[in-house]
């Protein structure tokens, strides 16, 4: 088995778990190298303490799983099959006794599938949560993961460059967004990390606003929030640019966010608590009088999923470790005035931080 599966099996021995049934596409990919979006169909990976694991997926994707490097049994089921009966048969071959402790992803598994597992394991004593272990495994990135994350970050930088070149009077948010994604497609990008955001004027003051037909005009901030997927790994960048002259109040808000973001980067070192990193930025914004206008956490883990463990927030005692990758993205949002967010992807090194996203952060005024 690969090292990731071995670590999960070792954890299972410590927990006395007879079998782990991993069902989320991201964690199946992490452990097996095979990614698919099964839609309504079942996808799962069964892992044991000592026996070989098996993968269950739609029959039409069996070859894809093999081509992804999966070397063990694959249960490929047709739409007319009952995959749970096939799973029950394969588990029975591996376990000489009735399973007592079953590890599952409680946050992902729906009630219907949980009930199917209870039917398969009628004598199960308890269902153990596998989430905490999977988060711990995925928390520290290896070199292959970092390579993909760096490439994704570089493409995100390019996307902001394209967006900046598209800013002009009268262009709509969606027109700029379309130009960004068109140029990325020409670079071979198949997927964005999430729905691309281009927000201008008052719309930029909504942290999760929706791009539309609003036109860029002089005196606006234009906020870009986007990410690119490379080899299943995500980037996530935010930059806020100005079109035409901005007011002193707008500039004050921008400078405050930039100062806060740089303070958080400076505070991020191995051994530092996530709460300390968040507060390094939050204290700057609060001291400037905008504390109530910074309504979200400072950042989040980044990897296979664009939002993954951990949360970089003021209540988190988790300490940074070498190999962690997360975002630093303070913002100030004042309805009717301005919205500014500056976000980088960062990697914790032995001595500090590697900032993966490199597009300039100093206030740019497009004329």
C-alpha positions as CSV (number, residue, x, y, z in Angstrom):
1,X,0.0,0.0,0.0
2,X,1.0,3.6,-0.5
3,X,2.2,5.6,2.5
4,X,-1.1,7.4,2.9
5,X,-3.0,4.2,3.1
6,X,-0.5,2.8,5.5
7,X,-0.9,5.7,7.9
8,X,-4.7,5.3,7.8
9,X,-4.3,1.6,8.6
10,X,-2.0,2.3,11.5
11,X,-4.5,4.8,12.9
12,X,-7.2,2.1,12.6
13,X,-5.1,-0.3,14.7
14,X,-4.8,2.4,17.4
15,X,-8.6,3.0,17.2
16,X,-9.4,-0.7,17.0
17,X,-11.4,0.1,13.8
18,X,-12.1,-3.0,11.6
19,X,-12.8,-1.1,8.4
20,X,-12.8,2.5,7.2
21,X,-15.3,3.4,4.5
22,X,-14.1,6.7,2.9
23,X,-16.8,8.2,0.7
24,X,-15.9,11.8,-0.2
25,X,-14.3,12.3,-3.6
26,X,-11.5,14.4,-2.3
27,X,-10.4,11.9,0.4
28,X,-10.8,9.0,-2.1
29,X,-8.5,10.8,-4.4
30,X,-6.0,11.6,-1.6
31,X,-5.7,7.9,-0.7
32,X,-6.1,6.3,-4.1
33,X,-4.9,8.8,-6.7
34,X,-8.3,8.4,-8.5
35,X,-10.7,11.4,-8.7
36,X,-14.2,11.4,-10.0
37,X,-17.4,13.3,-9.4
38,X,-19.9,10.4,-9.0
39,X,-22.9,12.7,-8.9
40,X,-25.7,10.6,-7.4
41,X,-23.8,7.3,-7.7
42,X,-21.8,5.7,-5.0
43,X,-18.1,6.2,-4.6
44,X,-16.1,4.6,-1.8
45,X,-12.8,3.2,-0.6
46,X,-12.7,0.4,2.0
47,X,-9.5,0.3,4.0
48,X,-8.5,-2.4,6.6
49,X,-5.9,-2.9,9.3
50,X,-4.0,-5.6,7.4
51,X,-6.0,-6.7,4.4
52,X,-5.8,-5.1,0.9
53,X,-8.2,-2.2,0.4
54,X,-10.8,-2.0,-2.4
55,X,-12.4,0.8,-4.4
56,X,-16.1,0.9,-5.4
57,X,-17.1,3.1,-8.3
58,X,-19.5,3.1,-11.3
59,X,-18.5,0.4,-13.8
60,X,-18.0,3.0,-16.5
61,X,-15.1,4.5,-14.5
62,X,-13.2,1.3,-13.7
63,X,-10.6,1.9,-16.4
64,X,-10.1,5.5,-15.2
65,X,-9.4,4.2,-11.7
66,X,-6.9,1.7,-13.1
67,X,-5.2,4.3,-15.3
68,X,-4.9,6.6,-12.2
69,X,-2.7,3.9,-10.6
70,X,-5.1,2.0,-8.4
71,X,-3.6,-1.5,-8.1
72,X,-6.1,-3.3,-5.9
73,X,-9.6,-4.6,-6.3
74,X,-12.2,-2.4,-8.0
75,X,-15.9,-3.0,-7.5
76,X,-17.4,-1.5,-10.7
77,X,-21.1,-1.5,-10.5
78,X,-23.7,-1.0,-13.2
79,X,-26.8,1.2,-12.7
80,X,-28.8,-2.0,-12.4
81,X,-26.6,-3.5,-9.6
82,X,-26.9,-3.1,-5.9
83,X,-23.3,-1.9,-4.9
84,X,-23.9,-2.5,-1.2
85,X,-24.4,-6.2,-1.8
86,X,-21.1,-6.3,-3.7
87,X,-19.4,-4.3,-0.9
88,X,-20.7,-6.7,1.7
89,X,-19.3,-9.7,-0.2
90,X,-15.9,-8.1,-0.6
91,X,-15.7,-7.1,3.1
92,X,-16.7,-10.6,4.2
93,X,-13.7,-12.1,2.3
94,X,-11.4,-9.8,4.3
95,X,-12.8,-9.9,7.8
96,X,-13.1,-13.3,9.5
97,X,-15.4,-11.9,12.1
98,X,-18.2,-9.5,12.3
99,X,-16.9,-5.9,12.2
100,X,-17.4,-4.1,15.5
101,X,-16.0,-0.6,14.9
102,X,-16.5,1.2,11.6
103,X,-14.7,4.4,10.6
104,X,-16.7,6.7,8.4
105,X,-16.8,10.4,7.3
106,X,-19.7,11.5,9.4
107,X,-19.7,15.0,7.8
108,X,-20.0,13.5,4.3
109,X,-22.0,10.3,4.5
110,X,-25.7,10.8,4.0
111,X,-28.3,9.1,6.1
112,X,-29.4,6.6,3.4
113,X,-25.9,5.3,3.0
114,X,-25.3,5.2,6.7
115,X,-28.3,3.0,7.0
116,X,-26.9,0.7,4.3
117,X,-23.7,0.4,6.3
118,X,-25.7,-0.4,9.4
119,X,-27.5,-3.1,7.5
120,X,-24.2,-4.6,6.3
121,X,-22.7,-4.4,9.8
122,X,-25.7,-5.2,12.1
123,X,-23.4,-6.1,15.0
124,X,-21.3,-2.9,14.8
125,X,-20.7,-1.4,18.3
126,X,-19.9,2.1,17.1
127,X,-19.2,4.2,14.0
128,X,-16.0,6.2,14.5
129,X,-15.4,9.6,12.8
130,X,-12.5,9.4,10.3
131,X,-12.6,13.1,9.6
132,X,-10.0,14.2,12.2
133,X,-7.5,11.6,10.9
134,X,-8.0,12.6,7.3
135,X,-7.6,16.3,8.1
136,X,-4.4,15.5,9.9
137,X,-3.1,13.5,7.0
138,X,-3.9,16.2,4.5
139,X,-2.7,19.0,6.7
140,X,1.0,18.6,5.8
141,X,1.8,18.8,2.0
142,X,4.5,16.7,0.4
143,X,6.7,17.9,-2.5
144,X,4.4,16.6,-5.2
145,X,1.5,18.5,-3.7
146,X,3.6,21.7,-3.3
147,X,4.6,21.5,-6.9
148,X,0.9,21.5,-8.0
149,X,0.1,24.3,-5.6
150,X,2.9,26.5,-6.9
151,X,1.8,25.9,-10.5
152,X,-1.8,26.7,-9.5
153,X,-0.7,29.9,-7.8
154,X,1.4,31.0,-10.8
155,X,-1.7,30.6,-13.0
156,X,-3.8,32.6,-10.5
157,X,-1.2,35.4,-10.7
158,X,-1.6,35.3,-14.5
159,X,-5.4,35.5,-14.2
160,X,-5.1,38.7,-12.2
161,X,-2.7,40.1,-14.8
162,X,-5.3,39.4,-17.5
163,X,-8.1,41.0,-15.3
164,X,-6.1,44.1,-14.7
165,X,-5.5,44.5,-18.5
166,X,-9.3,44.3,-19.1
167,X,-10.3,47.1,-16.7
168,X,-11.8,50.0,-18.7
169,X,-14.8,52.3,-18.5
170,X,-18.1,50.7,-19.2
171,X,-17.0,47.0,-19.2
172,X,-19.2,44.8,-17.1
173,X,-18.0,42.4,-14.4
174,X,-19.0,39.4,-16.5
175,X,-17.2,40.7,-19.5
176,X,-13.9,40.9,-17.5
177,X,-14.6,37.5,-15.9
178,X,-15.1,35.9,-19.3
179,X,-11.9,37.4,-20.6
180,X,-9.9,36.0,-17.7
181,X,-11.3,32.5,-18.0
182,X,-10.9,32.5,-21.8
183,X,-7.2,33.3,-21.5
184,X,-6.8,30.6,-18.8
185,X,-8.4,28.0,-21.1
186,X,-5.8,28.9,-23.7
187,X,-3.2,28.0,-21.1
188,X,-4.8,24.6,-20.6
189,X,-6.7,25.3,-17.4
190,X,-9.7,23.0,-17.3
191,X,-11.2,24.1,-14.0
192,X,-11.4,27.0,-11.6
193,X,-11.2,26.4,-7.8
194,X,-14.6,28.1,-7.4
195,X,-16.8,30.5,-9.3
196,X,-14.6,33.5,-10.3
197,X,-15.5,36.8,-8.7
198,X,-15.1,40.1,-10.4
199,X,-16.8,42.8,-8.4
200,X,-16.8,46.6,-9.0
201,X,-17.9,49.6,-7.1
202,X,-20.4,49.0,-4.3
203,X,-20.5,45.3,-5.2
204,X,-16.9,44.9,-3.9
205,X,-18.2,45.6,-0.4
206,X,-20.0,42.2,-0.4
207,X,-17.4,39.5,0.6
208,X,-19.2,36.8,-1.4
209,X,-20.8,39.0,-4.1
210,X,-22.0,37.7,-7.5
211,X,-20.7,39.2,-10.7
212,X,-23.2,40.6,-13.0
213,X,-23.9,43.4,-15.5
214,X,-22.5,46.2,-13.3
215,X,-20.2,48.4,-15.3
216,X,-16.8,49.7,-14.3
217,X,-16.6,53.4,-13.8
218,X,-14.0,55.9,-12.7
219,X,-13.4,56.0,-9.0
220,X,-14.3,52.3,-8.5
221,X,-12.3,49.5,-6.8
222,X,-12.4,46.3,-8.8
223,X,-12.0,43.2,-6.7
224,X,-10.8,39.9,-8.2
225,X,-11.2,36.7,-6.2
226,X,-10.3,33.5,-8.2
227,X,-8.4,30.3,-8.2
228,X,-7.1,27.6,-10.6
229,X,-7.0,23.9,-10.3
230,X,-3.8,22.0,-11.2
231,X,-3.6,18.2,-10.8
232,X,-6.5,18.5,-8.4
233,X,-4.9,21.1,-6.2
234,X,-6.3,24.6,-5.9
235,X,-5.1,28.2,-5.7
236,X,-7.0,31.1,-4.3
237,X,-6.0,34.8,-4.8
238,X,-7.7,38.1,-4.2
239,X,-6.5,41.5,-5.5
240,X,-8.3,44.8,-5.4
241,X,-7.3,47.4,-8.0
242,X,-8.5,51.0,-8.5
243,X,-9.9,52.5,-11.7
244,X,-9.2,56.2,-12.0
245,X,-8.5,58.3,-9.0
246,X,-9.7,57.1,-5.6
247,X,-10.7,59.1,-2.5
248,X,-8.5,59.5,0.5
249,X,-10.9,57.3,2.5
250,X,-10.7,54.6,-0.1
251,X,-6.9,54.8,0.0
252,X,-6.9,54.6,3.8
253,X,-9.0,51.4,3.6
254,X,-6.7,49.9,1.1
255,X,-3.6,50.8,3.0
256,X,-5.1,49.4,6.2
257,X,-5.9,46.0,4.6
258,X,-2.4,45.8,3.1
259,X,-0.8,46.6,6.4
260,X,-2.9,43.9,8.1
261,X,-2.0,41.3,5.5
262,X,1.7,42.0,5.7
263,X,1.5,41.8,9.6
264,X,-0.1,38.4,9.4
265,X,2.5,37.2,6.9
266,X,5.2,38.4,9.3
267,X,3.6,36.6,12.2
268,X,3.4,33.3,10.5
269,X,6.2,31.0,11.6
270,X,6.3,27.3,12.7
271,X,5.0,27.0,16.2
272,X,2.8,30.2,16.0
273,X,-0.9,29.6,16.9
274,X,-3.5,30.3,14.2
275,X,-5.2,32.7,16.6
276,X,-2.0,34.8,16.8
277,X,-1.8,35.0,13.0
278,X,-5.4,36.1,12.7
279,X,-5.1,38.7,15.5
280,X,-1.9,40.1,13.9
281,X,-4.1,41.3,11.0
282,X,-7.3,41.9,13.0
283,X,-5.6,44.2,15.5
284,X,-4.4,46.4,12.7
285,X,-7.8,46.7,11.2
286,X,-9.5,47.3,14.6
287,X,-6.9,49.9,15.6
288,X,-7.7,51.8,12.3
289,X,-11.4,51.8,13.3
290,X,-12.7,49.2,10.8
291,X,-13.0,46.2,13.1
292,X,-16.7,45.7,12.5
293,X,-16.1,45.7,8.8
294,X,-13.8,42.7,8.9
295,X,-16.5,40.0,9.4
296,X,-14.7,36.8,8.4
297,X,-11.8,34.6,9.5
298,X,-8.3,35.5,8.2
299,X,-7.9,32.4,6.1
300,X,-8.3,28.7,5.5
301,X,-6.4,25.7,4.6
302,X,-5.7,25.0,0.9
303,X,-5.1,21.8,-1.1
304,X,-7.3,19.4,-2.9
305,X,-10.2,21.5,-1.7
306,X,-10.1,25.3,-1.9
307,X,-11.5,25.5,1.6
308,X,-10.1,22.8,3.9
309,X,-8.7,22.4,7.4
310,X,-7.5,24.4,9.2
311,X,-9.4,27.7,9.8
312,X,-7.0,30.6,10.5
313,X,-9.2,32.4,13.0
314,X,-8.9,34.2,16.3
315,X,-10.2,31.3,18.4
316,X,-8.0,28.5,16.9
317,X,-5.2,27.2,19.1
318,X,-3.7,25.0,16.4
319,X,0.0,25.8,15.8
320,X,1.5,26.2,12.4
321,X,3.7,23.4,11.2
322,X,6.2,23.1,8.3
323,X,4.4,21.9,5.2
324,X,1.0,23.6,5.9
325,X,-0.5,25.6,3.1
326,X,-3.2,28.2,3.8
327,X,-4.6,31.6,2.8
328,X,-4.1,35.0,4.4
329,X,-7.0,37.3,3.3
330,X,-8.0,40.2,5.5
331,X,-10.6,42.5,4.2
332,X,-12.6,45.7,4.9
333,X,-16.1,46.0,3.5
334,X,-18.0,49.3,4.0
335,X,-21.3,49.4,2.1
336,X,-21.7,52.4,-0.1
337,X,-18.0,53.2,0.1
338,X,-15.6,50.5,-0.7
339,X,-14.7,46.8,-0.4
340,X,-11.0,45.7,-0.3
341,X,-9.5,42.3,0.2
342,X,-6.0,41.1,-0.4
343,X,-5.3,37.4,-0.4
344,X,-2.2,35.2,-0.8
345,X,-1.6,31.5,-0.6
346,X,1.3,30.7,1.7
347,X,3.4,27.7,2.6
348,X,5.0,27.3,6.1
349,X,8.7,26.5,5.8
350,X,11.3,25.7,8.4
351,X,12.1,29.3,9.0
352,X,8.9,31.2,8.0
353,X,6.7,31.5,5.0
354,X,6.9,31.0,1.2
355,X,4.3,33.2,-0.4
356,X,3.0,31.3,-3.4
357,X,1.0,34.0,-5.1
358,X,3.2,36.8,-6.2
359,X,1.1,39.4,-8.1
360,X,1.9,42.9,-6.7
361,X,-0.1,44.1,-3.7
362,X,0.7,47.8,-3.6
363,X,-2.3,49.9,-4.7
364,X,-2.5,49.9,-8.5
365,X,-4.5,52.7,-10.1
366,X,-5.6,51.9,-13.7
367,X,-6.1,54.9,-15.8
